[in-house]
Amino acid sequence: MTKHIHWWEFPLDLTSIKLEKNFKEKFFKKSEEYFSTTGKIALFLQKKSKLYSKNITSDYRIVWYYKKKAEYIPAWVIYEIAKKINFKLSEIEKYIKSYVSTYGRLYGYKPKLPVIVTPEFISIAIHMMCDGSVAKKNFFYYQKGKIGLERFKRLIQNVFGGYEIKEYKRGCYIPALFSEVITRYLNVDTYLSAKCRIPKKIMNGDKQVKIATLLAVLHDDGNVSGRVRLLSSNRNFAYDLKSIMESLNYQCTVSIFKRKGKMKGDHYALYLSANSLKKFAKDCEELIIKFSDMHIGRKLNEIKNIIRINNRKWKQRRKFKTKDIILESLTRGPKTVYELREIVNINLWTTYHHLQQLMRKNRVKKFKSGKSYKYTLTRQL
């Protein structure tokens, strides 16, 4: 069953909403008809404000302000009045033009309400754990790659609708209210990478939810180079991922390794078995057919290449044959490692290995071409 999060299930104490002008007038007119005076509305709101750790004035002018001047009204005010006068909450939802957190500066506009809990919704939470920074007043996502950053912004838009973005060189700020909604729905204790856990609603979720989780981690903290590896400095998080993989009938193993520098201590690498790659790729494709922005680009394409290589008819070439193919292909012009990998039909890591050997022998050199590197012959054969 599809889960919906309605506006009245948002954190009402942290949310302010903008209503369509004519509807707003209608709503307050109904309120005044029920209470008979704005003074009584103000007194009612003062009593209810304590439920939200607020203490607003009982002066009737606060109601006049909400009605005539305020562009954004605290969500709890609308909610409590609506309940009292038996005004349909679902009707209000149709006329919400925008919303913002009470301490935020970034607005959600043209909102998608109710918010639908899709695999994209789930993936946003995982991205927040892997490459996000979540605080009370802001939600920042780190991503150096422009393609990855644009993909994340589309995920947010697909779930919540239009919103204001504050961009920086290595990421962007997202409205803090979005993170509050996700946090409360999934009951997330922390997003700190070293301490976070996969929420129970995800651990107990369906296949699509679990695949979305694995794709998000692979995008932010994984790599594909001959094999699929998910990395974490958090033991519990790594073993949560292992449990998810095993629940999907994937074979996997966890290994522990040490890192130097600032990231000292034990780190964990979760390896997806080669026997499970085909099933994982198929499950990902089924999800991406429904949610195209779940595609994580080159890494998923690399998995398909590994499968293709594993299914090739030959297992091993004669000695130096692969290097000869690389050298011959470079006589036709410079190429990236990805182009060479396709030509020699071996995995990416092995292609790099052969290129490093050829570079040490001064047969090949690499140079910067745009944002990537290309390889060329040191001298023509």
RACOR-V465199 format. One record per residue. N is the residue number from 0. RES is the residue in three letters. D_LAST is the distance of its C-alpha to the last C-alpha in Angstrom with 2 decimals. Layout:
N/RES/D_LAST + N/RES/D_LAST
//
This chain:
0/MET/64.55 + 1/THR/62.79 + 2/LYS/63.88 + 3/HIS/64.80 + 4/ILE/65.41 + 5/HIS/68.07 + 6/TRP/68.81 + 7/TRP/71.88 + 8/GLU/69.65 + 9/PHE/67.64 + 10/PRO/68.78 + 11/LEU/71.75 + 12/ASP/72.48 + 13/LEU/69.03 + 14/THR/68.71 + 15/SER/70.03 + 16/ILE/69.92 + 17/LYS/70.32 + 18/LEU/72.48 + 19/GLU/72.66 + 20/LYS/75.45 + 21/ASN/77.96 + 22/PHE/77.51 + 23/LYS/78.01 + 24/GLU/81.33 + 25/LYS/82.36 + 26/PHE/81.57 + 27/PHE/83.62 + 28/LYS/86.43 + 29/LYS/86.68 + 30/SER/86.65 + 31/GLU/89.52 + 32/GLU/91.50 + 33/TYR/91.22 + 34/PHE/91.97 + 35/SER/94.37 + 36/THR/93.39 + 37/THR/90.22 + 38/GLY/91.99 + 39/LYS/92.12 + 40/ILE/88.41 + 41/ALA/87.69 + 42/LEU/89.90 + 43/PHE/88.21 + 44/LEU/84.73 + 45/GLN/85.89 + 46/LYS/86.97 + 47/LYS/83.77 + 48/SER/81.55 + 49/LYS/82.43 + 50/LEU/80.63 + 51/TYR/77.39 + 52/SER/78.20 + 53/LYS/79.19 + 54/ASN/82.48 + 55/ILE/82.85 + 56/THR/86.01 + 57/SER/88.82 + 58/ASP/89.34 + 59/TYR/89.34 + 60/ARG/87.13 + 61/ILE/84.09 + 62/VAL/84.46 + 63/TRP/84.86 + 64/TYR/81.67 + 65/TYR/79.69 + 66/LYS/81.18 + 67/LYS/80.94 + 68/LYS/78.52 + 69/ALA/75.94 + 70/GLU/72.70 + 71/TYR/71.69 + 72/ILE/74.34 + 73/PRO/74.06 + 74/ALA/73.30 + 75/TRP/76.04 + 76/VAL/78.59 + 77/ILE/77.72 + 78/TYR/77.59 + 79/GLU/80.97 + 80/ILE/82.76 + 81/ALA/81.32 + 82/LYS/82.48 + 83/LYS/85.92 + 84/ILE/86.50 + 85/ASN/84.86 + 86/PHE/82.12 + 87/LYS/79.26 + 88/LEU/76.19 + 89/SER/73.98 + 90/GLU/75.47 + 91/ILE/74.50 + 92/GLU/70.92 + 93/LYS/70.59 + 94/TYR/71.42 + 95/ILE/69.26 + 96/LYS/67.07 + 97/SER/65.36 + 98/TYR/65.64 + 99/VAL/64.71 + 100/SER/65.38 + 101/THR/68.35 + 102/TYR/66.20 + 103/GLY/63.06 + 104/ARG/61.80 + 105/LEU/59.34 + 106/TYR/61.01 + 107/GLY/60.42 + 108/TYR/61.28 + 109/LYS/61.52 + 110/PRO/61.78 + 111/LYS/61.21 + 112/LEU/64.46 + 113/PRO/65.06 + 114/VAL/61.80 + 115/ILE/60.45 + 116/VAL/58.99 + 117/THR/55.78 + 118/PRO/52.61 + 119/GLU/51.35 + 120/PHE/54.42 + 121/ILE/53.60 + 122/SER/49.96 + 123/ILE/51.11 + 124/ALA/53.21 + 125/ILE/50.30 + 126/HIS/48.05 + 127/MET/50.93 + 128/MET/50.84 + 129/CYS/47.09 + 130/ASP/46.08 + 131/GLY/49.45 + 132/SER/52.10 + 133/VAL/55.58 + 134/ALA/58.66 + 135/LYS/62.10 + 136/LYS/61.32 + 137/ASN/57.66 + 138/PHE/54.82 + 139/PHE/51.28 + 140/TYR/48.04 + 141/TYR/44.91 + 142/GLN/41.62 + 143/LYS/38.72 + 144/GLY/36.85 + 145/LYS/38.36 + 146/ILE/37.91 + 147/GLY/39.72 + 148/LEU/42.44 + 149/GLU/43.08 + 150/ARG/43.29 + 151/PHE/45.91 + 152/LYS/47.93 + 153/ARG/48.06 + 154/LEU/49.33 + 155/ILE/52.12 + 156/GLN/52.99 + 157/ASN/53.07 + 158/VAL/55.58 + 159/PHE/57.69 + 160/GLY/57.26 + 161/GLY/56.61 + 162/TYR/56.57 + 163/GLU/55.93 + 164/ILE/52.67 + 165/LYS/52.14 + 166/GLU/48.42 + 167/TYR/46.68 + 168/LYS/43.09 + 169/ARG/42.59 + 170/GLY/45.08 + 171/CYS/48.40 + 172/TYR/52.12 + 173/ILE/53.89 + 174/PRO/57.70 + 175/ALA/59.25 + 176/LEU/61.64 + 177/PHE/58.85 + 178/SER/58.16 + 179/GLU/61.93 + 180/VAL/62.24 + 181/ILE/59.39 + 182/THR/60.69 + 183/ARG/64.21 + 184/TYR/63.33 + 185/LEU/61.06 + 186/ASN/63.24 + 187/VAL/60.35 + 188/ASP/61.52 + 189/THR/58.54 + 190/TYR/55.00 + 191/LEU/53.96 + 192/SER/50.81 + 193/ALA/52.21 + 194/LYS/55.53 + 195/CYS/55.23 + 196/ARG/55.83 + 197/ILE/55.03 + 198/PRO/58.33 + 199/LYS/60.54 + 200/LYS/60.52 + 201/ILE/56.77 + 202/MET/57.06 + 203/ASN/59.76 + 204/GLY/58.13 + 205/ASP/56.84 + 206/LYS/53.39 + 207/GLN/52.15 + 208/VAL/53.32 + 209/LYS/51.48 + 210/ILE/48.19 + 211/ALA/48.47 + 212/THR/48.94 + 213/LEU/45.86 + 214/LEU/43.68 + 215/ALA/44.99 + 216/VAL/44.26 + 217/LEU/40.76 + 218/HIS/40.10 + 219/ASP/41.46 + 220/ASP/41.10 + 221/GLY/38.73 + 222/ASN/35.09 + 223/VAL/33.10 + 224/SER/30.04 + 225/GLY/30.22 + 226/ARG/34.00 + 227/VAL/36.70 + 228/ARG/38.37 + 229/LEU/41.32 + 230/LEU/42.14 + 231/SER/45.47 + 232/SER/47.38 + 233/ASN/50.54 + 234/ARG/51.51 + 235/ASN/54.06 + 236/PHE/51.70 + 237/ALA/49.02 + 238/TYR/51.62 + 239/ASP/53.03 + 240/LEU/49.61 + 241/LYS/49.56 + 242/SER/53.00 + 243/ILE/51.83 + 244/MET/48.87 + 245/GLU/51.20 + 246/SER/53.77 + 247/LEU/51.13 + 248/ASN/50.47 + 249/TYR/47.00 + 250/GLN/46.06 + 251/CYS/45.05 + 252/THR/45.20 + 253/VAL/45.70 + 254/SER/44.21 + 255/ILE/45.26 + 256/PHE/43.00 + 257/LYS/43.56 + 258/ARG/42.11 + 259/LYS/42.24 + 260/GLY/43.29 + 261/LYS/45.66 + 262/MET/45.33 + 263/LYS/46.71 + 264/GLY/48.41 + 265/ASP/47.78 + 266/HIS/45.43 + 267/TYR/45.16 + 268/ALA/42.31 + 269/LEU/43.34 + 270/TYR/40.88 + 271/LEU/41.20 + 272/SER/40.82 + 273/ALA/38.10 + 274/ASN/41.09 + 275/SER/42.47 + 276/LEU/39.42 + 277/LYS/40.12 + 278/LYS/43.76 + 279/PHE/42.96 + 280/ALA/40.51 + 281/LYS/43.17 + 282/ASP/45.89 + 283/CYS/43.84 + 284/GLU/43.18 + 285/GLU/46.92 + 286/LEU/47.77 + 287/ILE/45.22 + 288/ILE/46.66 + 289/LYS/49.91 + 290/PHE/48.58 + 291/SER/45.28 + 292/ASP/44.94 + 293/MET/44.82 + 294/HIS/41.15 + 295/ILE/39.09 + 296/GLY/35.79 + 297/ARG/32.44 + 298/LYS/34.08 + 299/LEU/35.95 + 300/ASN/32.93 + 301/GLU/31.11 + 302/ILE/34.02 + 303/LYS/33.57 + 304/ASN/29.91 + 305/ILE/31.08 + 306/ILE/33.64 + 307/ARG/31.16 + 308/ILE/28.89 + 309/ASN/32.02 + 310/ASN/32.99 + 311/ARG/29.78 + 312/LYS/30.43 + 313/TRP/28.07 + 314/LYS/28.59 + 315/GLN/25.66 + 316/ARG/22.32 + 317/ARG/21.41 + 318/LYS/19.86 + 319/PHE/16.20 + 320/LYS/16.20 + 321/THR/16.42 + 322/LYS/13.52 + 323/ASP/11.34 + 324/ILE/12.89 + 325/ILE/12.28 + 326/LEU/8.53 + 327/GLU/8.61 + 328/SER/11.24 + 329/LEU/9.66 + 330/THR/7.30 + 331/ARG/10.92 + 332/GLY/12.07 + 333/PRO/13.70 + 334/LYS/16.12 + 335/THR/19.15 + 336/VAL/19.87 + 337/TYR/22.36 + 338/GLU/20.03 + 339/LEU/17.66 + 340/ARG/20.87 + 341/GLU/21.93 + 342/ILE/18.79 + 343/VAL/18.84 + 344/ASN/22.66 + 345/ILE/23.53 + 346/ASN/25.70 + 347/LEU/24.80 + 348/TRP/25.55 + 349/THR/23.30 + 350/THR/20.38 + 351/TYR/21.07 + 352/HIS/21.30 + 353/HIS/17.84 + 354/LEU/16.40 + 355/GLN/18.58 + 356/GLN/17.34 + 357/LEU/13.65 + 358/MET/14.96 + 359/ARG/17.05 + 360/LYS/14.24 + 361/ASN/12.61 + 362/ARG/9.48 + 363/VAL/11.07 + 364/LYS/13.85 + 365/LYS/16.64 + 366/PHE/18.82 + 367/LYS/22.18 + 368/SER/22.45 + 369/GLY/26.14 + 370/LYS/27.76 + 371/SER/24.78 + 372/TYR/21.46 + 373/LYS/18.02 + 374/TYR/14.73 + 375/THR/11.40 + 376/LEU/8.07 + 377/THR/9.15 + 378/ARG/6.43 + 379/GLN/3.81 + 380/LEU/0.00
//
